[in-house]
Amino acid sequence: MTKYMLIMRNSAEATESYKDIPFEEIINAMGAYNESMMNAGVLLAGEGLSDAKEGFVVDFGGETPSVTDGPYGEIHELFNGFWIIQVSSKEEAIEWAKRCPLGPGNKLEVRRVTDESDFEDFSDNEYIQKEAGWREELGTV
């Protein structure tokens, strides 16, 4: 089984299109989508994110990290929420992503979550070895 992160991105177009939809309708559509993934046994986690104006960016481009409060510069697309699913294939992840009840101006970026097999060439690294214990300690095995 492989984990994938579905990252919800919206734009000004998406924000505008949602203004005409009652918020309860949006909640119900997302709730039904989440419930379908739970019932299928593929949903591991999922959360919405607060408005960008409440966030900040830490930029490591200078000599020392600098912090910029949101909203951040020119906003073309923002991360709005995420799900982590565990499925048998990339194709299954695609199918779940396509079922998400998002409208115009929204996109789902789907990325595979790395696992220990991605670091086999570094299996003797102290921190790679500690990772398994940390996952067990955190209950994320």
Rosetta blueprint (number, residue, H / E / L):
1 M L
2 T E
3 K E
4 Y E
5 M E
6 L E
7 I E
8 M E
9 R E
10 N E
11 S L
12 A H
13 E H
14 A H
15 T H
16 E H
17 S H
18 Y H
19 K L
20 D L
21 I L
22 P L
23 F H
24 E H
25 E H
26 I H
27 I H
28 N H
29 A H
30 M H
31 G H
32 A H
33 Y H
34 N H
35 E H
36 S H
37 M H
38 M H
39 N H
40 A H
41 G L
42 V L
43 L E
44 L E
45 A E
46 G E
47 E E
48 G E
49 L L
50 S L
51 D L
52 A H
53 K H
54 E H
55 G L
56 F E
57 V E
58 V E
59 D E
60 F L
61 G L
62 G L
63 E L
64 T L
65 P L
66 S E
67 V E
68 T E
69 D E
70 G L
71 P L
72 Y L
73 G L
74 E L
75 I L
76 H L
77 E L
78 L E
79 F E
80 N E
81 G E
82 F E
83 W E
84 I E
85 I E
86 Q E
87 V E
88 S L
89 S L
90 K H
91 E H
92 E H
93 A H
94 I H
95 E H
96 W H
97 A H
98 K H
99 R L
100 C L
101 P L
102 L L
103 G L
104 P L
105 G L
106 N L
107 K E
108 L E
109 E E
110 V E
111 R E
112 R E
113 V L
114 T L
115 D L
116 E H
117 S H
118 D H
119 F H
120 E H
121 D H
122 F H
123 S L
124 D L
125 N L
126 E H
127 Y H
128 I H
129 Q H
130 K H
131 E H
132 A H
133 G H
134 W H
135 R H
136 E H
137 E H
138 L H
139 G L
140 T L
141 V L
